[in-house]
Amino acid sequence: MAASFLAVPSPSFCNHRKSQVGLCLPSGIWQNGCTHFPICLQMQKCKVKLYMIPCKAIVRFWALKRFASVGSLEVDTEDPKHHLSSGFSAPNDFARSKTLHDHSSNLWDGMNDFERQLQELFNEVKSMIMMGNKNDAIDLLQANYEAVNEQINAGNKGIEEVAILDIIALGYMYIGDLKFVQSLLDMMSGIVDSLKDDEPLLDAILLHMGSMYSTLENYEKSMLVYQRVINVLESRYGKTSILLVTSLLGMAKVLGSIGRAKKAVEIYHRVITILELNRGTECADLVLPLFSLGSLFIKEGKAVDAESVFSRILKIYTKVYGENDGRVGMAMCSLAHAKCANGNAEEAIELYKKALRVIKDSNYMSLDDSIMENMRIDLAELLHIVGRGQEGRELLEECLLITEKYKGKEHPSFVTHLLNLAASYSRSKNFVEAERLLRICLDIMTKTVGPDDQSISFPMLHLGVTLYHLNRDKEAEKLVLEALYIREIAFGKDSLPVGEALDCLVSIQTRLGEDDTKLLELLKRVLRIQEREFGSESEEVMLTLKKVVSYLDKLGRKEEKFPLQKRLSNLRMKYKQKVEY
């Protein structure tokens, strides 16, 4: 470790980039002189991101006959083999649902013409969007909005008007105009509140509203709407009807999002029980609620429970599709994530390898598919963590070759793999090869995004650290200063990316013999950024505080040093107790 105590930025900046920086490539984690990969794994007890087990995004209720679904705005754009046919839909998928009613009556027969018109409108909007005619779709939606708004202003506030608004809202939801969706939901809410629960189409409309409110993060209204449709269905069909599944899944998802995990788990178990009663204990329909439950367990740090859930999914897929089906490989991948979160790194590695082999041999997805690409990256990261760096690099090189073959050298994924491979070589102390790869990165990005784009600062900073390790400090300083300048403009002078660059700069300029007073001011700036972003008692703050105290001692500024030294001692005791516990 250099005299500055830090040769590269501290780990405190690791979680910021993906959440705040709009990059087309995953960034690394500056730690121990190298960059980690974009999987969120930290040693063996690790956080994970889960790749969705293939449940069909929008699916049709098998039992529902009336108000025929007009399909998904999404599903037809994807390879159907990526999904599992199921008897219910995921909560926040924006397709027009079938009605939750399966009985013929004069009331419903009278809706047939209206239903047909709604379906035609929805199909037309979907077709326009899928063909790339976004403006035409907006024109059509707007024309219908103006027409129905005129009817509403004239005093017509019934099921027909809210059904049309529902179609319009779903269309705008897919387009991405969330602000207008909120306005439409406000209009719909004012109408449905005055409608009786036995209105035709109402249950399906409420289901859509719950999903849209959830996506807009208006969780309170989402729960109210979901609860109403659940009450309607329970009174109509009973508390174990399979028709409750989609609305219960929506409610559970909202509860999980607002931190009410215990209640969410109860509802997921209720959904699983309903499906087991109606379709058996090994039906494929169980996968979606099981996956949601497992994901929630991971989020809540209950890795053992998550592993049990994902193991059951794997058993179901194996029984339904056979052990060589690509969907089984996907299930293995999710189980590998759970095992990793539970600290079973070696078991996770073997599952990952088997999953990739099954998916490849079954031709379940193409080699350049982004899901498969991310699996390889995750496995490579895990291999590095357990000390099998050479195997990890081989996977990263495979990613690089596949991307070059299918997408070309100027594709963002190609740069991502170069960065990851460079990080791997840095980790193994092969800084010469890391430098070569990083310079290729910079050349590509300079041509594709320009020399001043914020994203170029990431390989630039990495290259600066690499040159530092090669004892080429002047070159390193120049690159880091340039990266710092770009980040200050792009993210602001008090942002975490700027703090990361400052951390690098202190290390480099310390070895160059820069004035200690200037370096202390830079460290104080880093400390302020960390205190604001992580809190005054965070571990990140403790690490930087240690360096600040060291410089104050070196400069003989005892009056400033003593209160900070006391604060540092308290933080050390706190984290020592935490580790012991």
C-alpha positions, 0 to 999 in steps of 0.5 A, spaced: 500 500 500 502 506 498 504 512 503 497 515 502 494 508 504 490 507 498 492 506 491 485 506 488 478 508 490 475 505 496 470 500 496 465 506 498 463 508 491 462 501 488 454 501 489 453 508 486 455 507 478 449 502 476 444 506 480 445 513 478 450 513 472 446 512 466 451 508 462 451 503 457 456 498 460 456 495 467 462 499 471 466 495 476 468 496 483 474 499 485 477 494 491 484 491 492 487 494 486 482 491 481 475 492 478 469 487 480 464 485 475 457 487 475 454 481 479 453 484 486 457 478 489 461 480 495 465 474 497 461 468 499 455 472 503 453 475 497 447 479 494 445 477 488 441 479 482 436 474 479 434 472 472 427 471 471 425 464 470 421 464 463 414 465 465 410 468 459 410 475 460 402 476 458 398 469 458 391 468 457 387 465 463 385 458 461 378 458 464 376 465 462 371 466 456 368 473 455 372 479 454 377 476 450 384 478 451 387 482 446 394 480 447 400 483 450 404 489 447 410 485 449 409 478 448 409 477 441 416 481 440 420 476 444 422 469 442 416 464 445 421 459 447 424 464 453 417 463 456 413 458 460 406 458 458 402 459 464 395 460 467 395 467 469 399 473 468 405 477 472 402 483 475 405 488 472 405 486 465 401 491 460 396 487 456 389 487 456 386 482 461 380 477 460 374 479 464 374 475 470 367 472 469 366 465 466 358 465 465 353 467 459 348 472 461 344 477 457 348 483 461 355 480 458 352 478 451 350 486 451 357 488 451 359 483 445 360 489 440 363 494 445 368 488 447 370 487 440 371 495 438 375 495 445 379 489 442 380 492 435 382 499 438 387 495 442 390 491 437 391 497 432 395 500 438 399 494 439 400 493 432 403 500 431 407 500 436 410 494 434 411 496 427 415 502 430 409 507 428 409 510 435 407 517 433 401 514 429 399 510 435 399 516 440 395 520 434 390 514 435 390 514 442 389 521 443 383 521 438 380 516 442 381 520 449 378 526 446 372 523 444 371 519 451 373 526 455 367 529 451 363 524 453 365 524 460 364 532 460 357 531 458 356 527 464 357 520 461 361 516 467 359 509 466 363 502 465 364 504 457 368 510 458 372 507 464 374 501 459 376 506 453 380 510 458 383 503 460 385 501 453 388 508 452 392 508 459 395 501 457 397 504 450 401 510 454 404 505 459 407 501 453 409 508 450 412 510 456 408 517 457 407 515 465 405 522 466 399 522 462 398 515 465 397 518 472 392 523 469 388 518 466 388 513 472 386 519 476 380 520 471 378 512 472 379 512 479 373 518 479 369 513 475 370 506 478 369 509 485 362 510 483 361 503 480 358 497 483 362 491 484 357 487 479 359 491 473 361 487 467 369 488 465 370 492 472 374 486 475 379 486 469 379 494 469 381 494 476 386 489 475 390 493 470 389 499 475 393 496 480 398 494 476 399 501 473 399 504 480 404 499 482 409 501 476 408 509 478 410 507 485 403 509 487 403 503 492 397 506 497 392 506 491 395 500 488 393 496 494 386 499 495 385 497 487 387 490 488 384 489 495 377 491 491 378 486 486 380 481 491 374 482 495 369 482 488 372 475 486 372 472 493 365 474 494 363 471 487 367 465 486 370 463 493 377 464 497 380 458 493 378 460 486 384 460 481 381 467 478 384 470 484 391 468 482 393 475 478 390 480 483 393 476 489 400 476 486 399 484 484 398 485 492 404 481 494 408 485 489 406 491 492 407 489 499 414 487 498 416 493 494 413 497 501 417 493 506 411 489 508 415 482 507 412 478 512 405 479 509 407 479 502 410 472 504 403 470 506 400 472 500 405 468 496 404 462 500 396 463 499 397 463 491 401 457 491 396 453 496 390 455 491 394 453 485 396 446 488 389 445 490 386 447 483 392 444 478 396 439 483 403 440 486 407 439 480 404 444 475 408 449 471 403 455 473 407 454 480 413 457 477 411 464 477 409 465 485 415 461 487 420 465 483 417 471 486 417 468 493 424 466 492 426 473 490 423 476 496 427 471 500 433 473 497 432 481 498 430 480 505 437 476 506 433 469 507 438 465 503 436 458 506 429 459 504 430 462 497 434 456 496 429 451 498 424 455 493 428 455 487 430 448 488 422 446 488 422 450 481 428 446 478 424 440 480 418 442 477 421 444 470 425 438 470 419 433 471 415 437 466 420 439 460 425 434 462 432 435 464 435 437 458 430 443 456 433 450 456 428 452 461 431 447 466 437 451 465 434 457 467 432 454 473 439 452 475 441 459 474 436 462 479 438 456 484 445 458 483 444 465 485 440 462 491 446 458 493 451 463 492 447 468 497 447 462 502 455 462 501 455 455 497 460 458 492 462 452 489 456 449 488 453 455 485 459 454 480 457 447 478 450 449 477 452 455 473 456 451 468 451 445 467 446 451 466 450 454 461 451 447 457 444 445 458 441 452 455 447 451 449 445 444 447 438 445 447 438 451 443 434 454 448 437 461 446 442 464 441 449 465 444 449 472 444 442 473 447 443 478 453 441 473 458 446 468 457 451 473 456 449 475 463 450 468 466 457 468 463 459 474 466 456 472 473 459 465 473 466 469 471 465 474 477 464 468 482 470 464 479 474 470 480 471 471 487 473 463 489 480 464 486 479 461 479 481 467 475 484 463 469 477 460 468 473 466 469 478 470 464 476 464 459 469 466 460 470 473 459 474 472 453 468 467 450 463 473 451 468 478 447 469 473 441 461 472 441 460 479 441 465 481 436 462 475 431 454 477 432 454 485 434 461 487 432 467 491 435 463 498 436 457 495 440 457 497 447 457 490 450 464 489 446 466 495 451 463 492 457 467 485 456 474 489 454 473 492 461 471 486 465 477 482 462 482 488 463 479 488 470 481 481 471 488 482 468 489 487 473 486 483 479 492 478 477 497 483 477 498 483 469 497 490 468 501 490 461 495 486 458 490 490 462 493 497 459 492 494 452 485 492 453 483 499 456 486 503 451 482 499 446 476 501 450 478 508 450 479 508 442 472 505 441 469 509 446 472 516 443 469 514 436 462 512 438 460 516 444 466 522 443 471 524 448 467 528 453 461 523 454 461 521 461 461 514 460 468 514 457 471 517 464 470 509 467 475 506 462 479 512 463 479 512 470 481 505 470 487 506 465 489 511 470 489 506 476 493 501 471 498 506 469 499 507 477 501 500 478 506 500 472 509 506 476 507 511 470 505 516 475 505 522 471 501 519 465 496 516 471 495 523 473 493 526 467 488 521 465 485 521 472 484 529 472 481 528 465 476 523 468 475 528 474 473 534 469 468 530 465 465 527 471 464 534 475 461 537 469 456 530 468 455 529 475 456 535 479 462 536 484 459 533 490 457 526 486 460 519 488 463 518 481 467 525 483 469 522 489 471 516 486 476 520 482 478 524 487 480 518 491 484 516 485 488 522 485 490 523 492 493 516 491 497 518 485 499 525 487 501 522 494 507 518 490 508 524 486 510 528 492 504 533 492 503 538 497 500 535 503 495 541 505 492 540 498 492 532 499 488 533 505 483 538 502 482 533 497 480 528 502 476 532 506 472 533 500 471 526 499 469 525 506 464 530 505 461 526 499 461 520 503 458 523 509 452 525 505 451 519 501 452 513 506 451 517 513 456 519 518 457 513 521 458 508 515 464 504 514 466 508 508 467 514 512 471 510 517 476 508 512 477 516 509 477 519 516 483 514 517 487 518 512 484 525 514 487 523 521 493 521 518 495 527 514 493 532 520 498 528 524 503 529 519 501 536 518 502 537 526 494 540 526 493 537 533 487 541 535 483 538 528 486 531 529 483 530 536 476 530 535 476 526 529 481 521 532 476 520 537 470 519 532 475 514 528 476 510 535 468 510 536 467 508 529 472 502 529 469 500 536 463 499 532 465 495 526 469 491 531 463 489 535 459 488 528 464 483 525 465 479 532 457 479 532 
